[in-house]
Amino acid sequence: MLSIIIPTFNEIKNGYIQKNFPLLKNTNDVEVICVDSKSCDGTVELINQYGFKLIQIDSTSRAARLNAGILESTGDMILLHHPRSLLSVYAIHELKLEQDELYWGAFTHKFDMNHKLLKFTSWYSNHIRGDKRKIFYLDHCIFARAEILEEIGPIPEVDIFEDTELCKMLNTVCDPIRLDPFSTTSAVRFLKNGIWTQAIKNQVLKWKYYFKVDHKRLNKEYEKKVALNAKYNSDRDS
């Protein structure tokens, strides 16, 4: 059994769960768990329409959503499916086919927009950050055996870079494998903020993360004008 966990927060406007849900509904031997942070845009209704398991939590932390889904999962392999990434039926089939030989890893990243900088970003994310440094973004759709996730314990409930923290923990067990099928990810942040502006912001945030700037402050900066993973209502959230 493969458990697929999708952390959701007001996803309708992005259009990706509308593409993902029909694919997942028609995939055999998978358990789909959606963990939602009180969406108010029709996301919950769509989850119920497809009959997927729904868990609602008060926390706006994506890490908290992932942890809640992991606790409820029953599969031997767990796929942490980014809500704005698209995996083909073939990609999921490939994971299921090879899961007895896999411990943890991720799919190959690409954006849904054709731009030289975005192509380079994906290449770097796959071959340098992923293959060399063994750190993947949730955009890659990270997977791991349930027994390994139980062994390393819950993902630190930080508001940003929880995927980096998770990969660091998984790396203490063994090295990852990157599968060839694509995880095609929305370039919505780049479209809304400007491709070069968002690329520079991402690099600045990484440096601030390495220098241990407060995670809430970092995520408030990351979500400014977009609010895809969380919404900050006041300076008290910083």
C-alpha positions as CSV (number, residue, x, y, z in Angstrom):
1,M,0.0,0.0,0.0
2,L,1.2,3.5,-0.9
3,S,-0.1,6.4,1.2
4,I,-0.2,9.8,-0.5
5,I,-0.4,12.8,1.8
6,I,-1.4,16.2,0.4
7,P,-1.1,19.2,2.7
8,T,-3.7,21.8,1.5
9,F,-4.5,25.4,2.2
10,N,-6.9,27.3,-0.2
11,E,-5.7,25.4,-3.3
12,I,-8.6,26.0,-5.7
13,K,-7.1,29.2,-7.2
14,N,-3.9,27.4,-8.1
15,G,-5.7,24.8,-10.3
16,Y,-3.4,21.9,-9.4
17,I,-5.5,19.8,-7.1
18,Q,-8.2,19.8,-9.8
19,K,-5.7,18.1,-12.1
20,N,-4.2,15.8,-9.4
21,F,-7.4,14.4,-7.9
22,P,-8.8,12.7,-11.0
23,L,-5.4,11.0,-11.5
24,L,-5.2,9.8,-7.8
25,K,-8.8,8.7,-7.8
26,N,-8.1,6.3,-10.7
27,T,-4.9,4.9,-9.2
28,N,-5.2,1.5,-7.6
29,D,-3.8,0.5,-4.2
30,V,-3.2,4.0,-2.9
31,E,-4.5,5.8,0.2
32,V,-5.0,9.5,-0.3
33,I,-5.0,11.7,2.8
34,C,-5.5,15.4,2.6
35,V,-4.5,17.5,5.6
36,D,-6.1,20.9,5.5
37,S,-5.5,24.1,7.5
38,K,-9.1,25.3,7.4
39,S,-9.4,26.3,3.8
40,C,-12.4,28.5,2.9
41,D,-12.2,28.5,-0.9
42,G,-13.9,25.2,-1.8
43,T,-10.8,23.0,-1.3
44,V,-12.5,21.0,1.5
45,E,-15.6,20.5,-0.6
46,L,-13.5,19.2,-3.5
47,I,-11.6,16.8,-1.2
48,N,-15.0,15.4,0.0
49,Q,-16.3,15.2,-3.5
50,Y,-13.5,12.8,-4.4
51,G,-14.0,10.8,-1.2
52,F,-10.4,11.2,0.0
53,K,-9.6,11.0,3.7
54,L,-9.7,14.6,5.2
55,I,-8.0,15.8,8.3
56,Q,-8.4,19.4,9.4
57,I,-6.0,21.1,11.8
58,D,-5.8,24.5,13.3
59,S,-2.1,25.0,12.6
60,T,-1.1,26.9,9.4
61,S,2.3,25.1,9.4
62,R,2.8,22.8,6.4
63,A,5.1,20.7,8.6
64,A,2.2,20.2,11.0
65,R,-0.1,19.1,8.1
66,L,2.5,16.6,6.9
67,N,3.0,15.2,10.4
68,A,-0.7,14.8,10.9
69,G,-1.0,12.9,7.6
70,I,2.0,10.6,8.4
71,L,0.4,9.7,11.7
72,E,-2.9,8.7,10.0
73,S,-1.3,6.8,7.1
74,T,-1.3,3.0,6.9
75,G,0.9,2.4,3.8
76,D,4.3,0.9,3.8
77,M,5.6,3.7,1.6
78,I,4.5,7.3,2.1
79,L,4.5,9.9,-0.6
80,L,4.5,13.6,0.5
81,H,2.7,15.1,-2.5
82,H,3.2,18.9,-2.9
83,P,-0.3,20.4,-3.6
84,R,1.0,22.4,-6.5
85,S,3.0,19.7,-8.2
86,L,1.7,17.2,-10.7
87,L,2.8,13.6,-10.9
88,S,1.7,11.4,-13.7
89,V,0.0,8.0,-13.3
90,Y,3.3,6.6,-14.7
91,A,5.3,8.3,-11.9
92,I,3.1,6.9,-9.2
93,H,3.2,3.5,-10.8
94,E,7.0,3.7,-11.0
95,L,7.2,4.4,-7.3
96,K,4.8,1.5,-6.5
97,L,6.8,-0.8,-8.8
98,E,10.1,0.0,-7.1
99,Q,9.0,0.6,-3.6
100,D,10.4,-2.7,-2.2
101,E,13.9,-1.5,-3.3
102,L,13.5,2.1,-2.2
103,Y,14.1,3.7,1.2
104,W,13.5,7.3,0.5
105,G,13.9,9.8,-2.3
106,A,12.1,12.1,-4.6
107,F,11.0,12.7,-8.2
108,T,12.8,14.8,-10.8
109,H,11.7,18.4,-10.7
110,K,10.6,20.7,-13.5
111,F,8.5,23.8,-13.7
112,D,5.3,24.2,-15.7
113,M,6.8,27.3,-17.4
114,N,9.5,27.4,-20.1
115,H,12.2,29.9,-19.0
116,K,16.0,29.6,-19.0
117,L,16.3,30.6,-15.4
118,L,13.6,28.2,-14.3
119,K,15.2,25.4,-16.3
120,F,18.5,26.1,-14.6
121,T,16.8,26.2,-11.2
122,S,15.3,22.8,-11.8
123,W,18.6,21.4,-13.0
124,Y,20.4,22.7,-9.9
125,S,17.7,21.4,-7.7
126,N,17.9,17.9,-9.2
127,H,21.6,17.4,-9.8
128,I,23.4,19.6,-7.2
129,R,21.0,20.2,-4.3
130,G,19.4,16.8,-4.7
131,D,21.9,14.3,-6.1
132,K,25.0,15.9,-4.5
133,R,23.8,17.5,-1.3
134,K,20.9,15.0,-0.8
135,I,18.4,17.8,-0.1
136,F,15.1,17.9,-2.0
137,Y,12.3,20.4,-1.9
138,L,8.7,19.2,-1.3
139,D,8.1,20.3,-4.9
140,H,10.0,17.1,-5.9
141,C,7.3,15.1,-4.0
142,I,9.4,13.3,-1.4
143,F,8.8,9.7,-0.5
144,A,10.0,7.5,2.3
145,R,9.2,4.2,3.9
146,A,6.9,4.4,6.9
147,E,9.3,2.6,9.1
148,I,12.0,5.2,8.4
149,L,9.7,8.1,9.1
150,E,8.7,6.5,12.4
151,E,12.4,6.0,13.2
152,I,13.4,9.6,12.6
153,G,10.4,11.1,14.4
154,P,8.2,14.0,13.4
155,I,9.2,16.8,11.0
156,P,10.2,19.9,13.0
157,E,7.2,22.2,12.9
158,V,8.9,25.2,11.3
159,D,7.0,27.5,9.0
160,I,9.5,27.2,6.1
161,F,12.3,24.9,5.0
162,E,10.6,21.9,6.7
163,D,11.5,19.9,3.6
164,T,15.2,20.7,4.2
165,E,14.9,19.7,7.8
166,L,13.1,16.4,6.8
167,C,15.9,15.5,4.3
168,K,18.6,16.2,6.9
169,M,16.9,13.7,9.2
170,L,16.4,11.1,6.5
171,N,20.0,11.4,5.5
172,T,21.0,10.1,8.9
173,V,19.5,6.8,7.9
174,C,20.6,6.4,4.2
175,D,21.1,8.2,0.9
176,P,18.1,9.1,-1.3
177,I,17.2,7.9,-4.8
178,R,15.9,10.4,-7.4
179,L,13.4,8.8,-9.7
180,D,13.3,9.9,-13.4
181,P,9.6,10.7,-13.7
182,F,8.8,14.4,-13.4
183,S,7.2,16.3,-10.6
184,T,5.9,19.3,-12.6
185,T,5.6,22.2,-10.3
186,S,3.6,25.5,-10.6
187,A,5.8,28.6,-11.2
188,V,3.1,30.8,-9.6
189,R,5.4,32.6,-7.2
190,F,7.7,33.5,-10.1
191,L,4.8,34.7,-12.2
192,K,3.4,36.8,-9.5
193,N,6.6,38.3,-8.1
194,G,8.7,38.3,-11.3
195,I,11.1,35.5,-12.2
196,W,14.3,37.2,-11.3
197,T,12.9,38.9,-8.2
198,Q,11.6,35.5,-6.8
199,A,14.9,33.8,-7.7
200,I,16.9,36.4,-5.8
201,K,14.4,36.3,-2.9
202,N,14.8,32.5,-2.7
203,Q,18.6,32.8,-2.4
204,V,18.3,35.5,0.3
205,L,15.9,33.3,2.3
206,K,18.3,30.3,2.1
207,W,21.2,32.4,3.5
208,K,18.9,33.7,6.3
209,Y,17.9,30.1,7.0
210,Y,21.5,29.0,7.3
211,F,22.2,31.9,9.7
212,K,19.2,30.7,11.8
213,V,16.8,33.7,11.3
214,D,13.5,32.9,12.9
215,H,11.4,30.6,10.7
216,K,8.2,32.6,11.1
217,R,9.9,35.8,10.0
218,L,11.3,34.0,7.0
219,N,8.0,32.5,6.0
220,K,6.2,35.8,6.4
221,E,8.7,37.3,3.9
222,Y,8.3,34.3,1.6
223,E,4.5,34.4,1.6
224,K,4.2,38.2,1.1
225,K,1.8,39.0,-1.7
226,V,1.2,35.3,-2.5
227,A,0.1,33.4,0.7
228,L,0.2,29.9,-0.8
229,N,1.3,27.9,2.2
230,A,0.1,30.1,5.1
231,K,-1.4,33.5,5.7
232,Y,-0.1,36.0,8.2
233,N,-2.7,38.4,9.5
234,S,-0.6,40.8,11.6
235,D,2.9,41.6,12.9
236,R,2.2,39.3,15.8
237,D,2.7,36.4,13.4
238,S,6.2,37.5,12.5
